[in-house]
Amino acid sequence: MANVDAEAVDFEPEDDDLMDDDAAGDIDAAPLPKLKSAITGKKTKGRGFREDADADRQTRLAARDFDSLGSDGGPGPQRSIEGWIVLVTGVHEEAQEDDLQNAFGEFGEIKNLHLNLDRRTGFVKGYALIEYEKFEEAQNAIAAMNGSELLTQIINVDWAFSNGPSTGPFKRRNMRSGRSHRSRSPRRRY
């Protein structure tokens, strides 16, 4: 065998390697800051770090000039940026875009049609958004197709956007008519 020089390794811990429990109590530990911003000195952003920023926020928002669509101020349908959007609910889960295109295409040119699918099942979620260029086309589609049958299901058709509570022939019905308060929980029995 070969002659190997080996160094002896000292595995004995030295005094400075160990932490004394009594020595740790002698040091006055300052409380640690809770926020990273207190350490770095940077200004943090977000809702959780507001102090007196509400007044400052209101002045910033009031100074900006936001784009908006003009409206006549009354309740009723609201035009989107590109056209008049109609919301169709109660759509059969196996409906396809062609079915809606054929049913609603007779009222005017459909500019855009969204038929959202459920990712998990691959079926239609139950609603569709149909966009018309002209107000009259969308209004005729709502009047003719609301309450009609499409693929063995009754569909409801109304404006997707509105300026406020609707009045007149396009008024949305409250699903809880006859009850103005919430249902109560059953009484507890002890």
N, C-alpha and C positions, 0 to 999 in steps of 0.2 A: 504494500500500500504506500501511497505517496505521503510525504511528510507535510502536514497541513498546519499552518500557524493559525490558531484561533484566538480571537480576542475575547476576553471575559466581559460579559455584559452584566452591568449592575442593574438588577430589577428592584432595588430598594427605592421607595419614594422619598423624595427630598421634602424639606419643610415648605418650600414655596410651591410645590406641586399640589399640596392638599389645602383645602379650605377649612379653616376652623369655624365651627358653629358659633363660638362666642365672638370671634372677630367680626363676623358678618353683622352682628347686632350692634357693634360699636359705630359703624358707619351710618351717618344720617342720610338715608336715601330720600332724594327728592321725589315727589309723586310724578309718575310718568305722564306726559301729555296724552290726551285721548285722541286727538286729531293729528293727522299727518301734516296739516297746514301749520300747526303750532311748531312742529319740528323744522320744516323747510322754510317757513315764512311766506310761502306762496298763497295767493288768494285762491280759495276753492270755489268751484261752481256747483250748482245743483240746489234742489229744494231744501235739502237737509242742512245747508250751511247759511241760510238767510238769517240776517239779524234785523236790520231796519231797511231792508231792500224793497219792501212792498211799495212804499211811496216813490222810491226811485224807479221801480219797474213801471208804475203807472205813468210817470212823466215820460219815460222812454217810449212806451207804447203809444201815448197820445201824440208824440212828436212824429211818428212814422206815418207815411201816406200809403195805406194798404189799397190794393186793387180790389174792386168789388163790382158786381153786376148791378146795373140799375134796376130798380123795382118801383112799381107804382105805389108801394106802401101797404096795399090791402092784402088780405089773405087770398090764397089761391096758388096755382102752380108757379114754380120757379124754373126759369130756363137755366140749363147748365151752360158751360162755356161754349160747347159746340152745337148743342141742339136741345130738343125736348125729350127727356128720358121718362119712360113708362116702366113701372114695376109690375111684373106679373107674378103672382103667388099661387100656390096650389098646383104647380106644374108636375106632371107625372114623372116618376123617377126614371122611366125609360124613354122619355121624350128626347128628341134630337133637335139640333139647330134647324134642320130642314122643316120639321113640323111647325115650329114657331114662325119660320120665315114664310111658309105657305099661309098660315092662319093670319098673320099680322101684315103681310106684304100687300094685301089688297087695299089697305087704307093709305098707302103711300110708300115712298122709298125708305127702306130701313137703312139708316146710316151706320148703325153699329148694333150688334146683338151679343150679349154675354149670357151664357148658360153655364153656371158654375157647377163643377162636379165635386163630389166627396172623394177625397184622396184614398180613403180606406176602402170604400166599396166600389168606386168608379161610377156610381149612379148620380143622377142630377140631384142637387140639394133641395130642390122644390121651388126655386124662384128663378126669374130671368129678368134682365134689364134690356129694354129695347129703346133705341134712340132714333127719333125722327128729326128731320131738318126743320119742318114747319109745325107750328102750333096746331093748326087745323087737322093735320094728319094724326097727330098724337091724340087730340081730343076725340076725333071720330073713332079711333081704335079703342079708346077707353069706353066710350059710350056703347059701342057695338059688342065688345068682347067681355066686358065685366059681367060675371055670372054665367058665362057660356061654358060649354063643355069642350075640353080638348083631351083626347086620348082617354076617355071615360072618367075624367075628373073635372069638377067645376073649378074654374080659375077665377081669381079676383085680379082686376086690373085697375091701377090708380097711378097718379103722378109719383115719381120717385122723390122729387124735391118740392117743397112748398114753402111759402112765405110765412105761414102761421096756421092757425086752426082753419080748416076749410069750411066754407059755408056754401050752401046751394046744392046742386046735383052731385058734386064730387066730394061731399062731406064724408069723412071716414067715420065709421061706426065704432063706438066703444065696445070692446069685447066683453066688458063687465057691466052691461047696461042693467039698470035696476039696483045696482049696489054702488054706493059711493064710498063705502069704507072697506077696509081690508077684513078678511075673515079672521075670526078669533081662534086662538088655540083652545083645545078642550080643557075644561076645568080639571084641576089636579085633584086626585082622590088620595086622601091620607090614610 
